[in-house]
Each structure stands twice: as structure tokens, then as C-alpha cells.
């Protein structure tokens, strides 16, 4: 009996060690149970219910975030950009709001059990989360500011167009290839508060990490180009397009079908004003205000969805390693699924009249495509706006030969490269688990033997 107890104790210890190692490495950051109170000590339950449809128009003053367990980061969900704000976490002064993010993540310098946030009066806040140390859940979005220089600029009209009509462009180029992808929307959806959240969730799903641009043009429906012209001033619209091209200096631009995809007049207008802007963005005398702010830029390559000339067919069915083998079009569909409000009438199609694989090279400063299956075909490193020519390596000065020079030492044998810490950890955890399982098998066999 004593022998069996020893074996059981050893097995339990091994299992506990295995679980302990797993917890110490790669554990998901625990969400801290917080109390959220205002200056009067009133608990603001709406900010802690995890529901973005319940929101609070902040009356001003301090939001007190308290937890019995230490937290090392905060995640705030706003209904609209809140404006700049400040706060304090322990001895650290913190700030937010300057980038206009509505999904705003802040990492703290050290774990604390209390943070005091001086939020702007009138700001609409949906939720506040706090997390302990560890790997954050996938749904926590750590946005980077809009790019200073983009490789690829996508110009959808509405939230969800980027998945429906541009298909696998984002998961392939941003996610798989790691190119700098910026998205700029011709209209905004602030009048439909749920849609900006859907927009961000969709972009995050497909691998985009640069925060998108949303214009000041309110989303409106137009049944024709002429109707769209009555909704949005043409000079203002072209100026906006020119500014995006100059600001992000992309090597490749992707825009809408000139016929409006399914006939939407604002899609047509977006494509038309982009076409005008492409001819003007390189001229400093055109729209001089944005030229002075951002400089000028002549886009090397521009593709339009379904454009009939110089056609290309993108292979969005290629499996992507970064998304565990899912294809680019599968990821586009997962991105579109985040647009919950838009699921009734639309779907991502890689077939038929709205095939998201079909594009045409509308404009190029570097010649036509030959292979016709890559937006970046023909672009060399020196074509990129942030290209820096390599500095020539300094040549060693020749030393005069000397018979008294000592012989060059033989290179010492380098030790074998150690496996990465994660591999060692995985091996150790697996070995401990196997040993524990083996001990349990031995014990079970001994028990069966005694029953005989």
C-alpha cells in the first residue's frame, strides 16, 4: 500500500509540474474582475457588461478601475472617437484617445490594482476591460496608427466592401506576406454605431493591423452616378482621394468596379473620383494644401475590380500558413462574417458576376503585367517610396605582406545551436506528460493483478 501511495504521489507531482509549466509559459492573460465607479462612487455596470450596445455618455470626472487581482493592461471600447484623455495607474501617468481609436488597448508599465481615468466629458464609452499578465485573447485588438508609407492601399466605399469585392487581398498581402496594407473608406458609418465595430473586427480577423481611415462623407445610397454627384461635392471628393494617395504613397492601389459592382452609384463615384485623383496626385499645383502636408505621389500601379482591360485573376484559393492553412477567400469570408448586420443580402463570391478574384490593371507607370496574378508584379525594391539604396560596404585596406606575420588561426568549432526555449519547453512538458501516463498504466496493471 505504501509503495502504491508513493507511485500515486509521484504521478500527481508530475502532472502538477506539467500543468505548472504550461501555466508559466504561454498562458492566456486572465481578465480581471473590475469594479468601475465614477466620482460619486456609483458603479457603472454598463461599462463592465461586455455588451457594446449598452453605452454610457461620460458625465465628466474620474472613472475608477479597481480589481483585487493585479492587471497590466486596459482595453476600452468607445462608440465614437473619444478625444484625448489622461489617467494614472500606480505611479505611471497614462494617456489615450490621441489616435482616435474606438478599440483602444493600453499596456501598463507595471501591474496595478487600481487605475484612475480622466475621461472626456460627453465621450460615449461601451466597455472597459482589464487583463493580467500573459497572452491576450484573440479578440483584444492592439491597433497601430495608420501607416506612414503603405505598400498597398485599398479604397472600399463602405464597411464590408473590402471583403466582398477585394476578396483575399488583405489576408494574402497583409496576413501571409506581411506587406504594409492600409484601408481608407470613402464613407463612414457613425450613424449606425454597430458598423464601425464590425469594420474593425473584420479587418483584425484578416490580418490588417494599421488602423483604417474613415472619411467625413456620411454613408448614403445612390442609384446612379448622377445621384451620387448630388450627395457629395466632386471637388471635395477628389481632394480627399488625392490626399490618401499622397499621404500613404502606396506602390499599389485597389479600387472599385467603375460600374458600381451591383450598380451602387456611390461605388461608381468612388471609382470615378479615384481615377481623377490618380492623374492629379503627382502635380504639386493641384490641391496644394495636401501637397505641402504630404508631398506628391504618382501611384505606380492601380487595379480596379472587374476592370476589363489588362485583366488579372488572383488566386485567392491558395492556403495561407499564417492562417493555419485556410485559403485567402476563406479568410475573406471569415472577415465578412464579422459584419453581422450585412449577412442577409451579401456573400463573398469567387465566381459569377461579382467574382472577387477578377481585377484589371487600370493604370501603371511601370508597364503591363505578364503573369497577371500578383498586384506587385514588376515592382522592384527601388520602386518603393521608402526605398533606401544600400550603402557600399567599406573595403579593407590592403596590408603589406610580411614574412613575420603569424599564421591565421583556424576557426574554432562553434557549439551546436541550442533549440529555442519554446521547443525545449514543449519537449519537457511532453516528456513529463508521457511519463505520468506511463506510471498510471503501470499502476492500473498492478491493480488488475491483485484482483485476480
ChimeraX attribute file (.defattr): number of C-alpha atoms within 10 A of each C-alpha:
attribute: neighborCount
match mode: 1-to-1
recipient: residues
	/A:1	6
	/A:2	7
	/A:3	8
	/A:4	12
	/A:5	10
	/A:6	11
	/A:7	16
	/A:8	16
	/A:9	12
	/A:10	14
	/A:11	21
	/A:12	14
	/A:13	13
	/A:14	20
	/A:15	19
	/A:16	15
	/A:17	15
	/A:18	19
	/A:19	14
	/A:20	12
	/A:21	17
	/A:22	14
	/A:23	12
	/A:24	10
	/A:25	13
	/A:26	12
	/A:27	13
	/A:28	15
	/A:29	17
	/A:30	17
	/A:31	17
	/A:32	20
	/A:33	17
	/A:34	20
	/A:35	17
	/A:36	22
	/A:37	18
	/A:38	18
	/A:39	12
	/A:40	8
	/A:41	10
	/A:42	11
	/A:43	15
	/A:44	17
	/A:45	15
	/A:46	18
	/A:47	22
	/A:48	18
	/A:49	15
	/A:50	14
	/A:51	12
	/A:52	18
	/A:53	13
	/A:54	15
	/A:55	20
	/A:56	18
	/A:57	13
	/A:58	17
	/A:59	14
	/A:60	14
	/A:61	15
	/A:62	20
	/A:63	21
	/A:64	21
	/A:65	21
	/A:66	20
	/A:67	16
	/A:68	12
	/A:69	16
	/A:70	19
	/A:71	28
	/A:72	20
	/A:73	23
	/A:74	20
	/A:75	18
	/A:76	19
	/A:77	24
	/A:78	24
	/A:79	24
	/A:80	18
	/A:81	18
	/A:82	23
	/A:83	16
	/A:84	14
	/A:85	15
	/A:86	15
	/A:87	18
	/A:88	16
	/A:89	21
	/A:90	16
	/A:91	10
	/A:92	13
	/A:93	14
	/A:94	19
	/A:95	15
	/A:96	19
	/A:97	17
	/A:98	11
	/A:99	16
	/A:100	16
	/A:101	23
	/A:102	22
	/A:103	23
	/A:104	20
	/A:105	19
	/A:106	15
	/A:107	16
	/A:108	18
	/A:109	14
	/A:110	14
	/A:111	17
	/A:112	20
	/A:113	18
	/A:114	19
	/A:115	25
	/A:116	21
	/A:117	21
	/A:118	18
	/A:119	24
	/A:120	19
	/A:121	15
	/A:122	13
	/A:123	19
	/A:124	20
	/A:125	23
	/A:126	24
	/A:127	24
	/A:128	19
	/A:129	22
	/A:130	25
	/A:131	24
	/A:132	20
	/A:133	17
	/A:134	15
	/A:135	13
	/A:136	18
	/A:137	12
	/A:138	10
	/A:139	9
	/A:140	16
	/A:141	17
	/A:142	18
	/A:143	19
	/A:144	13
	/A:145	14
	/A:146	19
	/A:147	18
	/A:148	14
	/A:149	19
	/A:150	24
	/A:151	21
	/A:152	26
	/A:153	23
	/A:154	22
	/A:155	25
	/A:156	24
	/A:157	26
	/A:158	20
	/A:159	26
	/A:160	25
	/A:161	20
	/A:162	29
	/A:163	29
	/A:164	24
	/A:165	28
	/A:166	27
	/A:167	28
	/A:168	31
	/A:169	28
	/A:170	31
	/A:171	30
	/A:172	26
	/A:173	22
	/A:174	21
	/A:175	25
	/A:176	17
	/A:177	13
	/A:178	14
	/A:179	15
	/A:180	20
	/A:181	27
	/A:182	27
	/A:183	24
	/A:184	20
	/A:185	21
	/A:186	25
	/A:187	20
	/A:188	20
	/A:189	21
	/A:190	15
	/A:191	10
	/A:192	10
	/A:193	14
	/A:194	16
	/A:195	21
	/A:196	21
	/A:197	21
	/A:198	21
	/A:199	21
	/A:200	23
	/A:201	20
	/A:202	26
	/A:203	25
	/A:204	23
	/A:205	23
	/A:206	27
	/A:207	21
	/A:208	24
	/A:209	22
	/A:210	21
	/A:211	24
	/A:212	22
	/A:213	17
	/A:214	19
	/A:215	17
	/A:216	13
	/A:217	17
	/A:218	15
	/A:219	19
	/A:220	14
	/A:221	13
	/A:222	19
	/A:223	14
	/A:224	17
	/A:225	19
	/A:226	13
	/A:227	14
	/A:228	21
	/A:229	15
	/A:230	10
	/A:231	15
	/A:232	15
	/A:233	11
	/A:234	15
	/A:235	11
	/A:236	12
	/A:237	21
	/A:238	22
	/A:239	21
	/A:240	20
	/A:241	26
	/A:242	27
	/A:243	23
	/A:244	23
	/A:245	27
	/A:246	21
	/A:247	21
	/A:248	21
	/A:249	28
	/A:250	28
	/A:251	23
	/A:252	22
	/A:253	25
	/A:254	26
	/A:255	27
	/A:256	28
	/A:257	24
	/A:258	19
	/A:259	19
	/A:260	22
	/A:261	19
	/A:262	11
	/A:263	15
	/A:264	17
	/A:265	23
	/A:266	27
	/A:267	28
	/A:268	25
	/A:269	28
	/A:270	26
	/A:271	26
	/A:272	21
	/A:273	19
	/A:274	26
	/A:275	20
	/A:276	14
	/A:277	22
	/A:278	20
	/A:279	14
	/A:280	21
	/A:281	28
	/A:282	18
	/A:283	14
	/A:284	15
	/A:285	12
	/A:286	16
	/A:287	18
	/A:288	15
	/A:289	13
	/A:290	19
	/A:291	20
	/A:292	11
	/A:293	11
	/A:294	17
	/A:295	18
	/A:296	24
	/A:297	24
	/A:298	19
	/A:299	21
	/A:300	20
	/A:301	24
	/A:302	24
	/A:303	24
	/A:304	25
	/A:305	27
	/A:306	26
	/A:307	19
	/A:308	14
	/A:309	11
	/A:310	15
	/A:311	19
	/A:312	23
	/A:313	16
	/A:314	20
	/A:315	18
	/A:316	21
	/A:317	15
	/A:318	15
	/A:319	18
	/A:320	19
	/A:321	12
	/A:322	14
	/A:323	18
	/A:324	8
	/A:325	11
	/A:326	15
	/A:327	20
	/A:328	26
	/A:329	28
	/A:330	22
	/A:331	28
	/A:332	31
	/A:333	20
	/A:334	16
	/A:335	29
	/A:336	29
	/A:337	20
	/A:338	21
	/A:339	21
	/A:340	12
	/A:341	11
	/A:342	15
	/A:343	11
	/A:344	7
	/A:345	6
	/A:346	11
	/A:347	17
	/A:348	24
	/A:349	18
	/A:350	20
	/A:351	10
	/A:352	7
	/A:353	11
	/A:354	18
	/A:355	19
	/A:356	26
	/A:357	23
	/A:358	24
	/A:359	29
	/A:360	22
	/A:361	23
	/A:362	20
	/A:363	19
	/A:364	15
	/A:365	10
	/A:366	12
	/A:367	11
	/A:368	15
	/A:369	18
	/A:370	11
	/A:371	10
	/A:372	17
	/A:373	16
	/A:374	15
	/A:375	23
	/A:376	16
	/A:377	14
	/A:378	14
	/A:379	14
	/A:380	9
	/A:381	10
	/A:382	10
	/A:383	12
	/A:384	17
	/A:385	16
	/A:386	14
	/A:387	10
	/A:388	9
	/A:389	8
	/A:390	6
	/A:391	6
	/A:392	6
	/A:393	6
	/A:394	6
	/A:395	6
	/A:396	6
	/A:397	6
	/A:398	6
	/A:399	6
	/A:400	6
	/A:401	7
	/A:402	7
	/A:403	7
	/A:404	6
	/A:405	7
	/A:406	7
	/A:407	7
	/A:408	6
	/A:409	6
	/A:410	6
	/A:411	6
	/A:412	6
	/A:413	6
	/A:414	6
	/A:415	6
	/A:416	6
	/A:417	6
	/A:418	8
	/A:419	9
	/A:420	9
	/A:421	9
	/A:422	11
	/A:423	11
	/A:424	12
	/A:425	15
	/A:426	15
	/A:427	12
	/A:428	14
	/A:429	20
	/A:430	13
	/A:431	13
	/A:432	20
	/A:433	19
	/A:434	14
	/A:435	15
	/A:436	20
	/A:437	14
	/A:438	13
	/A:439	17
	/A:440	16
	/A:441	12
	/A:442	11
	/A:443	15
	/A:444	11
	/A:445	11
	/A:446	12
	/A:447	12
	/A:448	9
	/A:449	9
	/A:450	7
	/A:451	6
	/A:452	5
